[in-house]
Amino acid sequence: MAVAIMGFKLPQRLKKHGVSKLLRKCTLPLTGKGCIKKVLTDLAFLEIKQGKFHLLERAPGVSVEEIIKLTAGELVVPAHVPEMIL
């Protein structure tokens, strides 16, 4: 039995000029639409469900407000977002 977790790590969430890499819609050619289910960035750990980013955890020292500000795609934020344990 094989198990695969489809995820992607973005070392930095922003492009050079402060533009978010987490967009509402992909602007590049797609080779595997819907394959990525979770994303880990320098700011947060997110899950992608129904076309929205769901905030699961935040990096140490990063506020939820900062994550909201730096995410261009639709973001679902629960009442409590725990800090990652590194």
C-alpha positions as CSV (number, residue, x, y, z in Angstrom):
1,M,0.0,0.0,0.0
2,A,1.4,3.4,-1.0
3,V,0.5,6.7,0.6
4,A,1.2,10.1,-0.9
5,I,0.7,13.4,0.6
6,M,0.4,16.0,-2.1
7,G,2.0,19.1,-0.8
8,F,4.2,21.9,-1.8
9,K,6.8,24.1,0.1
10,L,7.2,27.7,-0.9
11,P,10.4,28.9,0.8
12,Q,9.1,32.5,0.6
13,R,5.5,33.4,0.3
14,L,6.2,36.7,-1.7
15,K,7.7,37.4,-5.0
16,K,10.5,40.0,-5.4
17,H,8.3,43.1,-5.2
18,G,6.1,42.0,-2.3
19,V,3.5,40.2,-4.6
20,S,1.9,37.1,-3.0
21,K,2.5,33.7,-4.6
22,L,-0.7,32.4,-3.1
23,L,-3.2,33.6,-5.7
24,R,-7.0,33.2,-6.3
25,K,-6.2,31.6,-9.7
26,C,-3.1,30.1,-11.2
27,T,-1.6,32.2,-13.9
28,L,0.8,29.5,-15.2
29,P,-0.1,26.5,-17.4
30,L,-1.4,23.7,-15.2
31,T,-0.1,20.2,-15.4
32,G,-1.9,18.7,-12.4
33,K,-4.9,20.8,-11.4
34,G,-6.1,20.1,-7.9
35,C,-3.1,17.8,-7.0
36,I,-1.7,20.1,-4.3
37,K,-3.6,19.8,-1.0
38,K,-1.3,21.5,1.5
39,V,1.2,24.3,1.3
40,L,4.0,25.2,3.7
41,T,5.5,28.7,3.5
42,D,7.8,30.8,5.6
43,L,4.7,32.3,7.3
44,A,2.1,29.5,7.6
45,F,0.9,26.0,6.9
46,L,-2.3,26.0,4.8
47,E,-4.7,23.4,3.3
48,I,-6.4,23.9,0.0
49,K,-10.1,22.9,0.0
50,Q,-12.8,23.9,-2.4
51,G,-10.5,26.5,-4.0
52,K,-9.7,28.3,-0.7
53,F,-6.7,28.4,1.5
54,H,-7.5,27.2,5.0
55,L,-5.0,28.5,7.7
56,L,-3.9,25.6,9.8
57,E,-0.8,26.9,11.7
58,R,1.3,30.1,11.7
59,A,5.1,30.4,11.9
60,P,6.6,31.5,15.3
61,G,6.3,35.2,15.7
62,V,3.9,35.7,12.7
63,S,0.5,37.2,13.4
64,V,-2.7,36.0,11.7
65,E,-3.2,39.6,10.5
66,E,0.2,39.5,8.7
67,I,-0.8,36.2,7.0
68,I,-4.2,37.7,5.9
69,K,-2.4,40.8,4.5
70,L,0.1,38.8,2.5
71,T,-2.3,36.2,1.0
72,A,-3.9,37.2,-2.3
73,G,-6.1,34.1,-2.6
74,E,-9.3,33.6,-0.5
75,L,-8.2,32.6,3.0
76,V,-10.4,30.9,5.6
77,V,-9.2,31.7,9.2
78,P,-10.5,29.7,12.2
79,A,-11.1,31.4,15.5
80,H,-7.8,30.0,16.9
81,V,-4.7,29.5,14.8
82,P,-1.9,27.7,16.7
83,E,1.8,28.5,16.3
84,M,3.9,25.9,14.6
85,I,6.1,23.8,16.9
86,L,9.5,23.6,15.2
